Amino acid sequence: MTLPGDGSELPLVDLADPGLWQDPAAALAPAREAASLARTSRGERVVLRYAETERLLADPRMRTVGARLLEGVGVTDGPLADWWRLVMFNTNPPEHGRLRSLVSRAFTPRQVETLRPRVRAIAATRIAPLLDAGPVDFEAAVADPLPIAVTCELLGLPEETWGVVGTWTAELGKVFATRLSDAQRLRCEGAVDGLNDLLRDQFSSRRRTPRADLLTALSEASEAGDRLSPEECAAMAINLLFAGHDTTRGLLSIGFAALLRHEEAVARLRSDRARVPAAVEEMLRFEPPTLGSLRAPAEDLETSEGHILPRGIPVHFLFPGGNRDPRAFPSPDRFDLDRDGPRPLSFGLGPHFCLGAGLARMEAQELVHAVLDATGAAEIAMEPRLVPFATIRRFESGLHLRLVSA
């Protein structure tokens, strides 16, 4: 057994290296192959192998430390901190289970399937003007507005608000980075203030006139007599809007770019649409939309190799490492539509597994179908670069494609 220490014997993962953020799978591979555990320059632990990630994220003693995500960039008070303290992702059992049970009914497989025709229709409408138009920013035209439209419809927000809601949620996502400027913090605070004001009005309207939408369900949600407070309702709605937009946008842009880089996979999908769900799983595995999750053990925990994870010391679970672990995925750097193995880590595991994972998967599937329906060819016109230090991954200048009509 390795006793707690500074972890200096572990391989180093340098999260301050801009190159890591451009190709994290390649950057993390040497550390993953050297040991099941690595360290950051600050002495925090890093888990990179699939089995270790799966085991530890399912361990109830591994607690979320979401507050540290904002504390790490200097946000300890103000509207961002006030919102973040109420967000479901930032809570541990039993509070987490209480909040999750109040909203999980909106994301059942049956509910997700009822949205599928609408998602394909929105995607087709968005794609049509881009055909034969030369290089177009597919992210700005499709991958960004599609998930915010779906999430806003699910909640019941008026269509005239979707544009500004998308702007606010995109700004809010930028707080989840390893660096945050004062100017960006102000923009993030303005975004959460704007969302709170909008949702306060919407919840007031639902109390007067209930509707068949998720905002009404949230305002009326109860479990064993327990109901969400008005502040919890607003925080939950912002959480759903933000998560439904920002991370899904990453899947529909970064994941879709990964698919287009593999022409043989696209060609096969054109002749075998049954492989579209498999393609989405490979998109998620190959280029996860989030870098990972942050946890801390409530007590000293031992890894499979006998290392000790000291109580209270943050542990980074970096999904590009586990998703390319050859122990779980043979030939992990091959984009394989016939891959038969575990699901990628990209939506997390354990009690904090992403509530909207099924919805995001469905949106990606329908986007792939819509592109295949409309085009005879789709190719990347300009190789995009990823924004460094952004834990919710996104492109610096969009995703520029050429889409040739069928």
Number of C-alpha atoms within 10 A of each C-alpha: 9 12 13 12 11 13 22 12 9 19 19 19 20 15 17 14 12 14 15 17 20 18 14 18 26 14 18 22 18 14 21 23 15 11 14 22 27 24 23 19 13 10 17 18 27 26 25 29 27 26 15 18 23 16 13 22 22 16 14 14 16 23 23 23 20 20 16 16 18 19 12 14 17 14 17 15 12 9 16 21 15 14 21 21 15 18 21 21 22 18 21 18 12 8 11 16 14 19 25 16 12 18 18 11 14 18 16 13 12 10 13 18 14 10 16 16 11 15 22 22 14 19 24 19 13 17 19 15 11 20 20 14 12 13 17 21 18 21 23 16 17 21 28 22 20 23 28 26 23 22 21 24 17 19 20 17 19 10 11 8 12 18 12 13 24 22 14 23 25 22 21 23 20 22 24 17 18 16 15 19 11 10 9 15 19 12 17 23 21 17 24 21 16 16 21 19 12 15 19 15 10 17 19 14 14 19 13 8 9 15 13 11 16 21 26 20 19 24 20 15 19 16 11 6 6 11 17 18 12 14 13 19 24 26 23 23 22 23 19 21 25 22 23 23 27 26 22 28 29 23 27 28 28 27 24 22 20 16 21 18 14 13 13 12 17 20 14 13 19 18 10 10 14 10 16 21 17 18 26 25 21 24 28 29 23 25 27 27 27 24 21 21 21 19 21 23 21 16 14 17 18 15 16 13 12 12 18 19 26 21 15 15 17 21 27 22 27 26 32 30 28 30 27 27 22 16 12 17 20 13 13 18 14 13 19 18 19 10 16 10 9 10 14 23 23 27 22 21 17 14 18 21 15 15 22 19 16 16 23 24 19 21 28 29 22 24 24 24 18 21 22 20 13 17 18 14 17 18 15 17 15 15 11 17 16 18 17 21 22 20 20 22 28 25 17 11 14 22 25 21 22 21 25 16 17 12
